[in-house]
Amino acid sequence: MEKNLKEEITSYAVDEFKRGYFCSEIIVMAFEKFTGHRFSEEIHRGMTAFAEGIGSNGCICGAASAVTFVISTFEGRTNNKQNYKNAFDLCNNFMKEFKKEYGSACCRVITKNAAGKLGFGKFKHCPYITAFCALKVVELAQKHEWI
């Protein structure tokens, strides 16, 4: 991926977060903006409650959940006879990379550790995690020719 595109995706994700969108919503928005693919209004609404670790429960990171959703949208199956291995492998690889970068996939753990590891207060690091996830999902789309 070109450096300019990486910077544009990162800037977009951070800016949209500052405008009040949630991490999970931004992943779908960034995917649309940088790939040209369009999701339905229902999908956009569906992304809302993934934020802050699923409805503010502190569970899995909303941005990571949204990447998993996008992967499954393109690599998932539509019946129980189809293969799911590629979807699982791509999600597993993404989650390994995410956990390597942030130490956990758990929103509660990431936000608790943010002040020490990242030098920010709670949720102040989220725009940058969202940018990381937005970059990864667009890279996956390019690599696997989803677009």
C-alpha positions in Angstrom: 0.0 0.0 0.0 1.3 3.4 -0.9 2.5 5.7 1.9 0.1 8.5 0.9 -2.9 6.1 1.0 -1.9 4.9 4.5 -1.6 8.5 5.7 -5.0 9.3 4.2 -6.7 6.3 5.8 -5.1 7.0 9.2 -6.1 10.7 9.0 -9.6 9.8 8.0 -10.1 7.3 10.9 -8.7 9.7 13.5 -10.8 12.7 12.1 -14.0 10.7 12.1 -13.4 9.5 15.6 -12.9 13.1 16.7 -16.2 14.0 15.0 -18.0 11.5 17.2 -18.2 8.3 15.3 -17.5 5.0 17.1 -14.5 2.8 16.2 -16.7 0.1 14.8 -18.7 2.5 12.7 -15.5 4.0 11.3 -14.1 0.7 10.1 -17.1 0.3 7.8 -17.0 3.9 6.7 -13.3 3.8 5.9 -13.8 0.5 4.0 -16.4 2.2 1.9 -14.5 5.3 1.3 -11.2 3.6 0.3 -12.6 0.6 -1.6 -15.8 2.0 -3.2 -17.8 -0.9 -1.7 -21.1 0.1 -0.2 -22.8 -1.5 2.8 -26.5 -1.1 3.6 -27.9 1.4 6.1 -28.7 -1.6 8.3 -25.1 -2.6 8.4 -24.1 0.9 9.4 -26.7 0.9 12.2 -25.5 -2.6 13.2 -21.9 -1.4 13.8 -23.0 1.1 16.5 -23.3 -1.3 19.5 -19.9 -3.0 18.8 -18.3 0.1 20.2 -16.5 0.3 23.6 -16.2 -3.5 23.8 -19.7 -4.4 22.7 -22.2 -1.9 24.1 -19.7 -0.4 26.5 -19.1 -3.7 28.2 -15.3 -3.6 27.7 -15.2 -6.9 25.9 -13.6 -7.3 22.4 -12.5 -4.1 20.8 -15.2 -2.6 18.6 -12.7 -1.8 15.8 -11.4 -5.3 15.8 -14.9 -6.7 15.8 -15.7 -4.6 12.8 -12.7 -5.9 10.9 -13.9 -9.4 11.6 -17.3 -8.5 10.3 -15.8 -7.1 7.0 -13.6 -10.2 6.6 -16.6 -12.5 7.1 -18.7 -10.4 4.7 -16.3 -11.2 1.9 -14.9 -14.6 3.0 -17.8 -16.0 5.0 -20.2 -18.7 3.9 -23.9 -18.6 2.9 -24.7 -22.2 3.7 -23.4 -24.9 6.0 -21.8 -26.8 3.1 -19.3 -24.1 2.2 -15.8 -23.8 3.5 -15.2 -21.4 6.3 -11.4 -22.0 6.7 -10.3 -18.9 4.8 -12.6 -16.6 6.8 -11.3 -18.1 10.1 -7.6 -18.0 9.0 -7.9 -14.3 7.9 -9.6 -13.4 11.2 -7.1 -15.4 13.2 -4.2 -13.7 11.5 -5.7 -10.3 12.0 -6.4 -10.9 15.7 -2.8 -12.2 16.3 -1.4 -9.0 14.7 -3.8 -6.9 16.7 -2.9 -8.5 20.0 0.8 -8.3 19.2 0.4 -4.6 18.6 -1.9 -3.8 21.6 -1.3 -6.6 24.0 -4.9 -7.7 24.1 -8.1 -7.7 22.0 -10.1 -6.8 25.1 -11.3 -3.1 25.2 -11.2 -3.0 29.0 -7.6 -4.2 29.1 -6.4 -1.9 26.3 -8.0 1.1 27.9 -6.8 0.3 31.3 -3.2 -0.1 30.0 -3.4 3.0 27.8 -2.0 5.5 30.2 1.1 3.4 30.9 1.8 1.9 27.5 0.6 4.6 25.1 0.9 7.6 27.4 -2.8 8.6 26.9 -5.9 8.6 29.2 -8.7 6.2 28.8 -10.2 6.1 25.2 -7.7 8.7 24.0 -5.8 6.0 22.1 -8.9 4.6 20.4 -8.6 6.8 17.3 -5.2 5.4 16.6 -6.3 1.8 17.2 -9.2 2.5 14.9 -6.7 3.8 12.3 -4.7 0.6 12.6 -7.8 -1.5 12.0 -8.9 0.7 9.1 -5.5 0.3 7.4 -5.6 -3.5 7.9 -9.1 -4.0 6.5 -8.3 -1.9 3.4 -5.0 -3.8 3.0 -6.9 -7.1 3.2 -9.4 -5.9 0.6 -6.6 -5.1 -1.8 -4.6 -8.3 -1.1 -7.6 -10.6 -1.5 -9.2 -8.6 -4.4 -12.5 -8.0 -2.6 -12.8 -4.7 -4.5 
